Amino acid sequence: MRKRLSSLLGDVDMFATEDRDEVGRYAIRVWRALGFKKETGLFYMSDDRVLQQ
């Protein structure tokens, strides 16, 4: 699942910053909705911090 979410983030790399950030937050929400408890590992900061921004 992490690989698919990473691919999603790569697909929106050329989008506006705000849109990329929103997709990143969406990816974390999907990860958690699927029941994963550990970090996605997709960002240089914690998932909680990404969601706060």
NORHURA-V577003 format. One record per helix or strand. SS is the DSSP state (alpha for helix, beta for strand). FROM is the first residue (numbers start at 1). LEN is the number of residues. If there is no record, write none. Layout:
ss:SS from:FROM len:LEN
ss:SS from:FROM len:LEN
This chain:
ss:alpha from:2 len:10
ss:alpha from:17 len:17
ss:alpha from:47 len:6
